[in-house]
């Protein structure tokens, strides 16, 4: 039975059951002992639905909307389109944001960078800004036909992370923590970290890694680069390990007594979180100490890899977390919202992420982990071919574009060296093999052994899923 549904039924019958469930609280706590964490952290009975190709996910999320036109979706015809007006027949009835809705002219802008065909399949890529990614072209699949209905950041980033534009739904990491449980006794199933590019850009909200209507123990834990990697984890002055253990035992007794009366699943979550925090006090400092990594690792991840809080340092931490059993690791890198000054700001952002992202893929492969680790690189949408604001010889901006954009993925059952999807010469409309963001999420779940149509929770009368309530497909063209 679905454990969440079971909790809901317990709550509905609590007056009948009363104290007959007095052992449940103790069972919840005992399940947190080493070796029993899988059951405590989730693991819905019946999952995985079929043999999984992947065990974990590392999601490199470029918040703000990287320009697919300037990075991955190049066509030589764009050079001839530069400076011409975007035809109404191409733009059609698509909504545009309020930032450009008042423009009288929509001049097309070709990329101001060098593109080359790379890899055995000779796929187009920006080799000026992504030389390291170009060097691993045969290890990644590029989907150039991703699409979303959202045109503004908050609904778009909520949509791709939770399967809906509405607030209050679980994130992908929370779904996986709930469904598959943890691979570690001493670390959360879901961890997120944030770094910043040239400019901070749009704010990120904790609900993006929240648990929504699932119990709160499945939400992501944000790790930070400062003195305290996890807030409120350290003991106050005067507390030693033994005293903390006695305090938690007493608090556990009180929580169990309360659970016996009200059967609230959040009490079980509270017990679980306290116990996990106790174990993390010992495991997190060692995990975050990357100084012990050999010199060749820092060299491969780039010059910023020794600086705490950078995307490069977070990529090393992501690999360390994957080694130690974190199920879902999400690195948010802010600052990709280039409405102006795109050539310089985009170049700065790519300099921050290109080498470490490629190094992460190679590092996992060398350790024999890429075959069961999904690595995703992408954002919430792409950018328009037309210039936002005034177009000059060497400067311009681009507005949001959700009708098509590009994402790459590697490892964990995805085909290496594959391309999928095609857009028109304006990189505006999809002409072949569209992949909705929830189709992509369904495919990630599939490689983790989950049938997205069968992985649901009753919420407000609906069978709610990560992939939404509409019909979605597994993108079989890019999986092995």
JOTA-V157665 format. One record per residue. N is the residue number from 1. RES is the residue in three letters. SS is DSSP state (helix for helix, strand for strand, loop for the rest). PSI is psi in degrees with one decimal (none if undefined). Layout:
# JOTA-V157665
n res ss psi
N RES SS PSI
N RES SS PSI
This chain:
# JOTA-V157665
n res ss psi
1 UNK loop 145.8
2 UNK loop 122.0
3 UNK helix -32.6
4 UNK helix -41.9
5 UNK helix -38.3
6 UNK helix -43.7
7 UNK helix -43.2
8 UNK helix -39.4
9 UNK helix -36.6
10 UNK helix -43.5
11 UNK helix -39.3
12 UNK helix -26.7
13 UNK loop 15.1
14 UNK helix -32.6
15 UNK helix -31.7
16 UNK helix -41.8
17 UNK helix -39.2
18 UNK helix -131.3
19 UNK helix 2.1
20 UNK helix -15.1
21 UNK helix 27.5
22 UNK helix -20.6
23 UNK helix -11.3
24 UNK helix -42.1
25 UNK helix -43.7
26 UNK helix -37.5
27 UNK helix -37.8
28 UNK helix -43.5
29 UNK helix -41.6
30 UNK helix -27.3
31 UNK loop -12.7
32 UNK loop -1.6
33 UNK loop 151.5
34 UNK loop 136.5
35 UNK loop -12.5
36 UNK loop 6.8
37 UNK helix -28.2
38 UNK helix -48.1
39 UNK helix -37.4
40 UNK helix -34.1
41 UNK helix -6.9
42 UNK loop -113.5
43 UNK loop 77.6
44 UNK loop 131.5
45 UNK loop 137.6
46 UNK loop -9.5
47 UNK loop 144.7
48 UNK loop 157.3
49 UNK loop -26.6
50 UNK loop 167.3
51 UNK loop 129.7
52 UNK loop 146.6
53 UNK loop -19.2
54 UNK loop 152.3
55 UNK loop -25.2
56 UNK strand 166.9
57 UNK strand 136.3
58 UNK strand 112.9
59 UNK strand 111.0
60 UNK strand 99.0
61 UNK strand 116.4
62 UNK strand 90.3
63 UNK strand 125.6
64 UNK loop -19.7
65 UNK loop 81.7
66 UNK loop 144.9
67 UNK loop 107.2
68 UNK helix -31.8
69 UNK helix -37.5
70 UNK helix -5.5
71 UNK helix -49.5
72 UNK loop -25.6
73 UNK loop 59.3
74 UNK loop 144.2
75 UNK loop 134.1
76 UNK loop -29.8
77 UNK helix -19.2
78 UNK helix -30.8
79 UNK helix -37.4
80 UNK helix -20.8
81 UNK helix -13.3
82 UNK loop 126.6
83 UNK loop -11.4
84 UNK loop 160.1
85 UNK strand 135.4
86 UNK loop 119.5
87 UNK loop 142.2
88 UNK helix -30.9
89 UNK helix -26.6
90 UNK helix -46.2
91 UNK helix -35.4
92 UNK loop -140.7
93 UNK loop 14.2
94 UNK loop 137.4
95 UNK loop 144.6
96 UNK loop 160.9
97 UNK loop 165.6
98 UNK loop -16.0
99 UNK loop -24.0
100 UNK loop 0.9
101 UNK loop -23.1
102 UNK loop -0.7
103 UNK loop 140.7
104 UNK loop -19.0
105 UNK loop 144.1
106 UNK loop 72.9
107 UNK strand 133.6
108 UNK strand 145.8
109 UNK loop 117.4
110 UNK loop 154.4
111 UNK loop 140.3
112 UNK loop 38.3
113 UNK loop 167.0
114 UNK loop 132.2
115 UNK strand 145.1
116 UNK strand 159.8
117 UNK strand 127.0
118 UNK strand 161.5
119 UNK loop 171.0
120 UNK loop -31.2
121 UNK loop -3.7
122 UNK loop 59.2
123 UNK strand 144.5
124 UNK strand 137.8
125 UNK strand 149.6
126 UNK strand 103.9
127 UNK loop -11.8
128 UNK loop -46.7
129 UNK loop -22.5
130 UNK loop 50.7
131 UNK helix -34.9
132 UNK helix -39.0
133 UNK helix -38.9
134 UNK helix -33.2
135 UNK helix -18.6
136 UNK loop 22.3
137 UNK helix -33.3
138 UNK helix 0.3
139 UNK helix -9.9
140 UNK strand 154.2
141 UNK strand 136.7
142 UNK strand 121.9
143 UNK strand 112.4
144 UNK strand 7.3
145 UNK strand 27.8
146 UNK strand 147.0
147 UNK strand 153.4
148 UNK loop 153.8
149 UNK loop -19.4
150 UNK loop 144.0
151 UNK loop -5.0
152 UNK loop 156.7
153 UNK helix -54.5
154 UNK helix -50.7
155 UNK helix -33.3
156 UNK helix -44.5
157 UNK helix -29.9
158 UNK helix -42.3
159 UNK helix -51.7
160 UNK helix -25.0
161 UNK helix -24.5
162 UNK helix -10.1
163 UNK loop -0.2
164 UNK loop 154.2
165 UNK loop -9.4
166 UNK loop 144.4
167 UNK loop 160.1
168 UNK loop 9.2
169 UNK loop 152.9
170 UNK loop 146.0
171 UNK loop 166.3
172 UNK helix -44.5
173 UNK helix -38.7
174 UNK helix -40.2
175 UNK helix -43.3
176 UNK helix -37.1
177 UNK helix -40.8
178 UNK helix -44.9
179 UNK helix -38.4
180 UNK helix -14.5
181 UNK loop -170.1
182 UNK loop 152.8
183 UNK loop 0.3
184 UNK loop 144.5
185 UNK loop -23.1
186 UNK loop 2.3
187 UNK loop 154.4
188 UNK loop 159.8
189 UNK loop -21.9
190 UNK strand 120.9
191 UNK strand 141.7
192 UNK strand 147.7
193 UNK strand 152.7
194 UNK strand 134.8
195 UNK strand 167.7
196 UNK strand 135.9
197 UNK loop -144.9
198 UNK loop -42.8
199 UNK loop 149.2
200 UNK loop -39.8
201 UNK loop -151.8
202 UNK loop 144.5
203 UNK loop 152.9
204 UNK loop 141.7
205 UNK loop 146.6
206 UNK helix -22.8
207 UNK helix -16.9
208 UNK helix -23.2
209 UNK helix 25.4
210 UNK loop 172.7
211 UNK loop -4.4
212 UNK loop -127.4
213 UNK loop 0.1
214 UNK loop 158.6
215 UNK loop 147.4
216 UNK helix -16.7
217 UNK helix -11.1
218 UNK helix -2.8
219 UNK loop 158.8
220 UNK loop 151.8
221 UNK strand 122.2
222 UNK strand 123.8
223 UNK loop 137.6
224 UNK loop 167.4
225 UNK loop -4.3
226 UNK loop -160.8
227 UNK loop -38.8
228 UNK loop 98.4
229 UNK loop -33.9
230 UNK loop 122.0
231 UNK loop 142.3
232 UNK loop 19.1
233 UNK loop -36.1
234 UNK loop 147.9
235 UNK loop 149.2
236 UNK loop 165.6
237 UNK loop 138.3
238 UNK loop -9.5
239 UNK loop 130.3
240 UNK loop 178.2
241 UNK helix -43.6
242 UNK helix -40.2
243 UNK helix -40.4
244 UNK helix -39.9
245 UNK helix -42.7
246 UNK helix -39.9
247 UNK helix -43.3
248 UNK helix -35.9
249 UNK helix -43.8
250 UNK helix -43.1
251 UNK helix -36.7
252 UNK helix -40.4
253 UNK helix -43.3
254 UNK helix -42.1
255 UNK helix -38.3
256 UNK helix -40.5
257 UNK helix -40.9
258 UNK helix -40.1
259 UNK helix -39.4
260 UNK helix -27.2
261 UNK helix -40.8
262 UNK helix -14.5
263 UNK loop 37.5
264 UNK loop 119.9
265 UNK helix -22.9
266 UNK helix -22.5
267 UNK helix -40.8
268 UNK helix -39.4
269 UNK helix -41.7
270 UNK helix -44.9
271 UNK helix -46.4
272 UNK helix -44.4
273 UNK helix -38.7
274 UNK helix -43.3
275 UNK helix -39.3
276 UNK helix -42.4
277 UNK helix -38.4
278 UNK helix -43.8
279 UNK helix -34.1
280 UNK helix -25.5
281 UNK helix -29.9
282 UNK helix -35.1
283 UNK helix -34.1
284 UNK helix -46.2
285 UNK helix -41.5
286 UNK helix -41.3
287 UNK helix -43.3
288 UNK helix -8.0
289 UNK loop 84.7
290 UNK helix -4.2
291 UNK helix -19.5
292 UNK helix -7.1
293 UNK loop 144.0
294 UNK loop 158.4
295 UNK helix -36.1
296 UNK helix -24.2
297 UNK helix -47.0
298 UNK helix -36.9
299 UNK helix -39.0
300 UNK helix -33.6
301 UNK helix -9.7
302 UNK loop 172.5
303 UNK loop -22.7
304 UNK loop 0.3
305 UNK loop -18.5
306 UNK loop -3.5
307 UNK loop 116.5
308 UNK loop 141.1
309 UNK loop -9.8
310 UNK loop 161.3
311 UNK helix -38.0
312 UNK helix -46.0
313 UNK helix -38.2
314 UNK helix -31.2
315 UNK helix -39.7
316 UNK helix -42.9
317 UNK helix -37.0
318 UNK helix -43.1
319 UNK helix -40.4
320 UNK helix -39.9
321 UNK helix -41.5
322 UNK helix -40.8
323 UNK helix -33.6
324 UNK loop 7.7
325 UNK loop 12.3
326 UNK loop 127.3
327 UNK loop -43.7
328 UNK strand 119.4
329 UNK strand 124.7
330 UNK strand 118.8
331 UNK strand 110.0
332 UNK strand 128.2
333 UNK strand 110.9
334 UNK strand 158.6
335 UNK loop 20.4
336 UNK loop 17.3
337 UNK loop 74.7
338 UNK loop 81.0
339 UNK loop -16.5
340 UNK loop 163.3
341 UNK loop 35.6
342 UNK helix -47.3
343 UNK helix -45.3
344 UNK helix -44.9
345 UNK helix -37.6
346 UNK helix -40.8
347 UNK helix -40.7
348 UNK helix -45.0
349 UNK helix -43.0
350 UNK helix -35.3
351 UNK helix -31.1
352 UNK helix -30.2
353 UNK helix -23.0
354 UNK helix -56.5
355 UNK helix -48.0
356 UNK helix -35.9
357 UNK helix -44.1
358 UNK helix -39.4
359 UNK helix -36.5
360 UNK helix -45.0
361 UNK helix -47.0
362 UNK helix -38.9
363 UNK helix -46.6
364 UNK helix -40.5
365 UNK helix -43.7
366 UNK helix -27.8
367 UNK loop 2.9
368 UNK loop 20.4
369 UNK loop -16.5
370 UNK helix -32.3
371 UNK helix -23.5
372 UNK helix 22.0
373 UNK strand 123.6
374 UNK strand 125.9
375 UNK strand 124.5
376 UNK strand 138.2
377 UNK strand 117.0
378 UNK strand -179.9
379 UNK loop -163.4
380 UNK loop -22.0
381 UNK loop -174.7
382 UNK strand -151.3
383 UNK strand 159.0
384 UNK strand 152.5
385 UNK strand -23.3
386 UNK strand 155.7
387 UNK strand 136.8
388 UNK strand 126.1
389 UNK loop -163.1
390 UNK loop 133.0
391 UNK loop 121.3
392 UNK loop -179.3
393 UNK loop -39.1
394 UNK loop 19.2
395 UNK loop 148.0
396 UNK loop 174.2
397 UNK strand 172.5
398 UNK strand 144.6
399 UNK strand 177.0
400 UNK strand 147.8
401 UNK strand 112.2
402 UNK loop -10.2
403 UNK loop -27.6
404 UNK loop 142.6
405 UNK strand 177.2
406 UNK strand 144.3
407 UNK strand 141.0
408 UNK strand 154.0
409 UNK strand 146.7
410 UNK strand 154.7
411 UNK loop -176.3
412 UNK loop 36.7
413 UNK loop 0.3
414 UNK strand 144.6
415 UNK loop 132.7
416 UNK loop 145.5
417 UNK loop 44.8
418 UNK strand 151.6
419 UNK strand 143.8
420 UNK strand 137.9
421 UNK loop 148.2
422 UNK strand 139.9
423 UNK strand 171.6
424 UNK loop 179.7
425 UNK loop -15.5
426 UNK loop 1.6
427 UNK loop 41.3
428 UNK loop -44.3
429 UNK loop 147.4
430 UNK strand 132.4
431 UNK strand -8.8
432 UNK strand 135.1
433 UNK loop 62.7
434 UNK loop 143.1
435 UNK strand 104.7
436 UNK strand 153.6
437 UNK helix -32.0
438 UNK helix -21.1
439 UNK helix -43.6
440 UNK helix -45.2
441 UNK helix -38.0
442 UNK helix -34.4
443 UNK helix -39.5
444 UNK helix -45.7
445 UNK helix -42.4
446 UNK helix -44.8
447 UNK helix -17.0
448 UNK loop 6.4
449 UNK loop 19.7
450 UNK loop 128.1
451 UNK loop 110.1
452 UNK loop -26.9
453 UNK loop -23.3
454 UNK loop -4.3
455 UNK loop 91.8
456 UNK loop 164.4
457 UNK strand 137.8
458 UNK strand 124.0
459 UNK strand 120.9
460 UNK loop 38.4
461 UNK loop -1.2
462 UNK strand 151.9
463 UNK strand 87.6
464 UNK strand 139.3
465 UNK loop 162.5
466 UNK loop -31.6
467 UNK loop 16.5
468 UNK loop -175.4
469 UNK loop -6.9
470 UNK loop 163.5
471 UNK loop 127.3
472 UNK loop 165.2
473 UNK loop 155.5
474 UNK loop 129.6
475 UNK loop 85.3
476 UNK helix -18.4
477 UNK helix -20.0
478 UNK helix 12.9
479 UNK strand 153.9
480 UNK loop none
